[in-house]
Amino acid sequence: MAPGTSPPYRAIAAEIRKRIESGELGPGDRVPSIRHLARRWGVAVATATKAAAVLREEGLVEPRSGSGTVVSARPRRQPSSPAPGPGADEPPEKRERLLDAAIAIADAEGLDAVSMRRLAAHLGVGPMSLYRSVAGKDELLFRMADRAFGEIVLPAHGPPGWRAKLEHIAREGRRLFRRHPWLPRVVSFTRPTFAPHMMAHTEWTLRALDGLGLPMETRVREALTLHAFVLSAAASAADETDAEQSTGVPLENWRAAHRPRARRMVGGDRFPLLATMPEAVVDDVDALFEYGLARHLDGFAQLIERHQR
């Protein structure tokens, strides 16, 4: 699945959600069955079941004896935009409390642990009351990501020189992703959410390249490429966090268990160069990040020189 592309079960849930929010399906109306969804979308029954589970977690549908799954009896909401504004009927501090709780759960247990029902139980409120703060799971994730990016303090000017500025924003981004391992899963290049704090992050990076004689096209590509480098490193770290949570095996223990096999693999004549590779080089992810950042900026410096000739 390409980055930024919703998995099929989320696309199915989004279609049903849209029909509910538009009023096409009202409270008590029966929603398409699991088998109907599977045929309609050409997916496995398990995928359709997962889509229905998403809608139940959001409180949009509920099982009813004799009727199957129906739209929940709740006030009808208007369709939400990708980045909805604050609800007029909900104090900002309540939304902030909701976001703090969602981020805390995601930090501790991963993004899949965040659901509207889980948050309602954590906050001691009814699930439907959360919809006065956010329109649904998509908006919740959008606001969680924007709130996280707001933790980065962007200095008015930053350190002197374009290179020091780019190093600063890259390292700040890496520290942010380390605090919130779930965040890489929410950030998309193909379907940006236009979150204000994320946009401020990009604006600061573009401004760091002022006065170099670079066209805006090049500056934008550099800002996106640098962010992609940081995001790639963060995604690998996030995968490791997920692996540790799902298996209960820390990375150090995994490496120790697999080290004998690795040594056997490179012990013959097939991989003579790999056999001489110091293990510490691969294990030191901080050094690898700094190496990649330095080599990227070395290349960008050459580009700047060509433009300034």
Secondary structure, DSSP 8 states (H G I E B T S, - for coil): --TT---HHHHHHHHHHHHHHHTSS-TT-B---HHHHHHHHT--HHHHHHHHHHHHHTTSEEEETTTEEEE-SS-------SS----TTS-HHHHHHHHHHHHHHHHHH-GGG--HHHHHHHHTS-GGGGGGT-SSHHHHHHHHHHHHHTTS---SS-SSSHHHHHHHHHHHHHHHHHH-TTGGGT--SSS----HHHHHHHHHHHHTTTTS---HHHHHHHHHHHHHHHHHHHHHHHHHHHHHHHH---HHHHHHHHHHHHHHHHSSSS-HHHHT--HHHHH-HHHHHHHHHHHHHHHHHHHHHHHH-
